[in-house]
Amino acid sequence: MRAHRDVFIEELFSQAKKDASIVLISVDMGAPALDKWRQELPDQFVAAGISEQNAVNFASGLAASGKKPYVYMMACWVARCFEQIRYSCAMPNNQITILGNGVGLGYAPAGPAHEPTEDLCYMRAIEGIEIFSPSSEMQVKEIAKNTFTSTALRYVRLERSLAARLSTRKHSPDSSGIEVIEVLKGDGRFKISILASGYILDRAIDLAQQINQETGYSIQVIDVWKIKPLDLRVFENFIKSESSLISIEEQARDGAFGSAILEAVSDLNLSLPTLRLSLNTAFAFENGSREELLDRYGLSISSMIDRSLEFIEKVR
């Protein structure tokens, strides 16, 4: 599996060779995917060093002058740039694309400073921003191509690694950013949609299979990879006949993915019991792999099954 960063930057490089207005600003000191830019497109590549805030301000200036700037950095440092994104980009409508690499616990075991488990919360608060959280190479390519054809203020959350069944699946990504990726048929008495995006989708599929086996209920897993703005029309079509929803996120609970789902349900005036499964902390101080930390901080398959079955028993 290729890293999402490499997939996106390679797509961007191919387009930049045809479009001189594209400029890539990198805060990363040594990614191999950047070598071709240095060698072949030096006038369209800026190595900004460890200066994320300056990189965003510089990108906003380029956007104001008619360029198409992309800023690449570790996702954990996007929080450092909140003020610049708000004042230099959103307010004056300077449209840049921010590529945040290594979301959630992707940099484990580097510690909570390198693990952005709140980025959906604070980035969703930015007026007019689009937020993407892909789970496959095909989605990454689709997002990249979309940035070539229409400008907007965007935050693209890139995974460092994913389960093979997610990243390498062959599909044509839906432009809505919402896709059903697993359907488990049941007796039809009770229907559940499990919603997630990115890395945690792998566990969402496992959870769906376990609930289906335990209860015999119909389950579908929905990949919501365009989180803002959420396409309410498509979203409603997928969930309007469901009995309940379960959202799963590799984020702290407040204001993030599950909150976006609840807001959408409310905006659609639907009465759908919804269970939010999330990390039980924003700060994972324990050492361990990503899988070990997910297990420790509330997203183990066993704990999610227990909470889901308890929830289903209450609302069915």
Secondary structure by P-SEA (a helix, b strand, c coil): cccaaaaaaaaaaaaaaacccbbbbbcccccccccccccccccccccccccaaaaaaaaaaaaaaccbbbbbcccccccccccccccccccccbbbbbbbccccccccccccccccccaaaaaaaccbbbbbbbccaaaaaaaaaaaaccccbbbbbbbccccccccccccccccccccccbbbbccccbbbbbbbcccaaaaaaaaaaaaaaacccbbbbbbcccccccaaaaaaaacccccbbbbbccccccccaaaaaaaaaaaacccccccccccccccccccccaaaaaaaccccaaaaaaaaaaaaaacc
